[in-house]
Each structure stands twice: as C-alpha cells, then as structure tokens.
Amino acid sequence: MKRLMPILWGLVAAYAVVTFVITVFPGVIPTPILIPVLVFVPLVFALLHGAWRYGWAGMLVFLAVCLVVSNVLENLSILTGFPFGHYYYTGNIGPKLFLVPILIGPAYFGTGYLAWVLGTVLIGDVRSRGSAFTTFAVPFIASFLMVAWDLAMDPANSTIRHNWIWQQGGGYFGVPLTNYLGWSFTVYVFFQLFALYLHFRRPRPTSEVEMRDLSTSYFAQATVMYAVIGLGAVLVYVVGVPHTSVTDAAGVVWQRTSIAEGLATVAIYTMLFATALSAVRLVQESAALASAPHVVAPAPRSSEVLQPHATRG
C-alpha cells in the first residue's frame, strides 16, 4: 500500500494546480471539462485513501450511502422545500438523476470524505465495537467541516454562476440560512450511517504493516486536500473579480467583489481554521511518536495517539 502514497500526493498536487489555473486564467479550461475534473479528482482520492484505512467494502458503503442520501434529500427539497429550501438546478452541471445533476452526489462524497478524515483527526477513530462517543461525535463534527465548504462556495455557484437558483434569494449573498441547515442535516445523516456501519461491522484483520502505514503523512494528505479547497476561495479574492453587480432571483443586487471578499473571509475562518487545528493535532502526534520509547509492537493508528483510551472509538 505504500506505493499509493505518491499517487495520493500526486492527486493533491493535481487538484491544487487545477485550482490555481482556473482562478488565475479563468476560461482556459472549458466548463464541461472543468466541473467533472473538480469533482472526480477528490472522488478518486477519497476512494484510494479511504480503502487503505477502511477497505474497499467500507468505502463502497460510504459512497453508496452518500449518493443515496444526498440525491433523495436534494430531490425532496426541490419538490417540497425540505430540508434545504426552494431552489432548482440549471443545466450548467450536466445531466441529472431525476432533478439533481449526477455530479452532485460524487461532489458530496469527495469533500465529505475529507471532512470525515479531519473529524477523526480531531476527535478519534470510529472502529468496530468502539466507544459510543466517537461513533456519534465524529459525524457531528464532520458535518460542520462539510458545511464550511458550502459556506465558501455556494454564493459563487448560485448567485454568480447560476449553476442553481435560490428562488426566494437569501441573506448570505443570495443564499438562505435554510440551505446550510439542510446541509447540516443531510451530511450528518450519511456520516452517522457510515459511523454506525463501522461500529457494528466485524473487525477487519489488520497486519502490522497496515497499522504502521497509517502514518502522520497519511492523514496530512487529506488535511492538505481540504485546505486546497478552502484556499481556492481565498485565491479568487486575491486575484480579483470584475467590479460588476449580479442580481439574485429575489431581485437583490450584489457586488461580485463583495461576494469574493465574503467567501474568502469565511474560508479562512472556517475551512482553514479547521485545517490549522488538524495540522496542530498531527504535529502533536508526530512529536509524541518521536519521543515515545521504542517498542516491538506495531505503531498505533494516528487517531489512537490523539485521545485517551477512555474516549477512543
């Protein structure tokens, strides 16, 4: 599995390069190519990275639960207004599964996995027959980390790019609070279902090599990928946007520069703050491992070092 390490770092680097190029040179990559690339790079990263830790069966369960829950609740909201509010997708993101673009589910999964990993870094691992604390605390924290992503990108994709339309507008640059409450509910549901699956499934036989493979670098990969997504919103503000206005579906006029500045501010103090917390925990872990006396037994997983056994998952 160690051969995967350079591949995973390569995916992180590729995503960072694409983010930089499309921000500094907008329009250089056609939208029909750009959107699938931005979705599938994190998706492939999540599958490979997650299979190392949870096995392919575990990641396919995570993927299936994520796709089903997100599609059902998004379609429900478009039809009824629950749980996100009243909105609809335009044709900018490609073909749809019922009323929701096919790419939306994989986008939930790719970034959702990163939020999950950061949640386990901050709280602890969710494992078979582990503690109830981590089984419920990790999904709770991961849901906030996931919604932070939407805070940093929704107004740009709806109010400016019109990939979806909020029919009644909203106070956050044309996006209503109900959207973020709906996100919190939706992502918590599929995180919690995955956590329960991990808690009740049979323990996986783990070799000494596999245990040692879950190093600080392994968790740093997901942390950096999550940071790159947040930095994208900051880079948009740094590069600058046209000094023009946009009007949402409710007729409210917003300045593009204000939206860019607002999203950069939010990204710094939500996504990048979470990244900083995770980085500090990983540094603490690395220092603890370096100072620990040498033993013959296999090294613990990253999250085992982060918290006393009384609250381990």
HELIX and SHEET records of a PDB file:
HELIX    1   1 LEU A    4  VAL A   24  1                                  21    
HELIX    2   2 THR A   31  THR A   80  1                                  50    
HELIX    3   3 ILE A  104  LEU A  122  1                                  19    
HELIX    4   4 ALA A  132  PRO A  155  1                                  24    
HELIX    5   5 ALA A  156  ILE A  160  3                                   5    
HELIX    6   6 LEU A  177  PHE A  200  1                                  24    
HELIX    7   7 GLU A  208  ASP A  213  1                                   6    
HELIX    8   8 THR A  216  VAL A  239  1                                  24    
HELIX    9   9 ARG A  256  TYR A  269  1                                  14    
HELIX   10  10 MET A  271  SER A  291  1                                  21    
HELIX   11  11 SER A  302  VAL A  305  5                                   4    
HELIX   12  12 HIS A  309  THR A  311  5                                   3    
SHEET    1   A 2 TYR A  87  TYR A  89  0                                        
SHEET    2   A 2 TRP A 164  TRP A 166 -1                                        
SHEET    1   B 2 LYS A  96  LEU A  97  0                                        
SHEET    2   B 2 VAL A 100  PRO A 101 -1                                        
SHEET    1   C 2 SER A 245  THR A 247  0                                        
SHEET    2   C 2 VAL A 253  GLN A 255 -1                                        
END                                                                             
